[in-house]
Amino acid sequence: MFKMNFLKMRTKTALKNNKTERGSKPYKQASTVGIVFSVEDKQKHQDVKDFIHLLEKDGKKVTVLEYLPEKKENYEFKFDFFTIQELNFWGTLESSVANKFIDTAFDYLFYLDRESNPLLLNLLARCKAQCRIGRFNNSEREYFELMIEQKGTNKGLIETMYSYTSQLR
């Protein structure tokens, strides 16, 4: 698929050209949090909702964006989402909600997928988030300021991410 090849080229360019200042601030000082993930099943959807509740209880303003793959159900239509149909032939994402998300300068941005998604990696390469947090994958180091080694469930990944970030001082 040509558009995926173009997307990968655009992602590499975005990684090189994105001049956003990266780093992490103490968790207590962080006020804005972004969450991005791919729709998988009802359990992951519930795990994400539980995570949002936890972050909001800590006083964080949370914004969520989900990638909705073909043949997957969008549970509750609770979150903003985009699909592969919004990726044009040239590998450019033409989703207003995704582009608004990319332009938001989050203190923390959590990427909650256990498997790589080229569309979401492009989003991470282009985003203005200060600290990007995701699952450890040696080939994706340049996308994150904090990577979590976790081989279990989505819930386990989320809990481990929260445990580490909430301890940042």
N, C-alpha and C positions, 0 to 999 in steps of 0.2 A: 504494500500500500504506500504510494508516493507520499501521501500527507504525513504518515508517521515518520518517514525519513526526513522530510522537511522539518517536522516538529523536533526531532532529535538535534538537527543542525541549529535550529532556533534556540533550543535549550542550552546547548554549549555556548552559543554566542551570548545569551542572557547571563549565564554564569560568569563569563569574563567581563561583561560590560556593566553589571549591576553594581553600583557604587554605594549601596546602602551600608551604613555603619553597623557592623554586627557586634554582638557581645551579649552579655546577660546582666540584668539588673536584679537586685535582691527580690525574691518572690513577693515579699510584703509591699514593695514599692510598685510592682507591676500592676497596671490597671486594665490593660486591654489584652485579650487573648483570642487568637484565632484557632479554629479547629477545622482541619480538612481531612476527608476520608472518602473511600470508595464504598458504595452500598454493597453489602454482602448478604446479610440475613437479618431477621428480626432481633436476634440476640445482640449482634453488633450495634444495631440501632438503639437498643435499650442501654447497652454499655456506654454509648456516647451520651445519651440523655442523662445517665447517672453522673458522668464526668462533668457535664455542663452544670448540673445542680451543685456538685461539690465546689466547682470554681466560683459559681455565683454566690454560694454561701461564704466564700472567702473574700467577697466584694469585688470580683473581677467582672468586667463587661465582656461577654463572650459572643463572638460571631462565628457562625458555622457555615461551611460550604461542603456539599457532598457531590461526588461524581457518581452519576447514575448510569451504570453499564447497561447495554441492551439486554433485554429479557430479565431484568431485575425489577423487583417491586419497590416503589418509593413509599415506605411506611409512613403514614400520617401526613405526608407532604409538609412536614414540620420545618425543614431546613431549605435554604436556597440550594439549588443544584444546577449542574450543567451536564450535557451528554456529548457523545462523540460527534453527533450531528452538528455541533457548534464549532467543530474544528474544520477549517476550510482546506481546500486542496494544497495550499501553500504552507500548511502547518501552523496557521494562526488561529488562536482561540477567539471566536467572535461571540462571546457570552458576556453580556453587560454585568451580570452578577459576579462572574469569575474575575473579570477585569477590575471591578470595584474592590473585590476582596484582595487582589494582588496589590492594589494601590494603597491599601490600609497599612499604616505603620504600627503593627501589633508589637507589644512588648514580648510576647511569646506566641509562637505558632506551632501547634501540635499537628503532626502528620501521623494519623492513626492506622495506617495500613501495614500489614506484615509482609505483603508482596509489593514489589515495585510497580508503579503505574506511570508510564511516560508522560501522560497528561498532567498528573499531579507533580511530577518532578519538574516539568516546565513551569508550573505555577510557583513552586518553591524557588526555582532559579530566578524568576522575575519579581518575586514579592519584596515588599519593603519591611518585612518583619525584622525586628532586632535580633531575636533568638529563635532559631528554627530547631525543633525537637522531633526526632524520629527514631525508628528502630535501627539498630546497628546493621549496616551493610557496607563492607569495606569499599565497594565500588561507588558508593554514594556519599563519601565523606564531605565533598565540597558543598553539598546541599544543606548541611546541618552544623549548628554550633554545639549541639548536645545530642549524642546518640546513645540509645539504651539497648543493651544486650538482653534480649528476652525472647525465648523460643516457645512460650506457652500460648495462651489464648489472647484474644483481643482485650478482654477484661484485665488479664495479667499485665499486658503491655501498658494499658492505660494506668493501672495502679502503680506500676513501677515508674512510669514517666512522672506521675503526680508526686510520688514519694521523693524522687530526686529533685524536681524543680521546686517543690515547696520548701526544700532545705537550702536553696540558694540564698546566700547572704551577701 
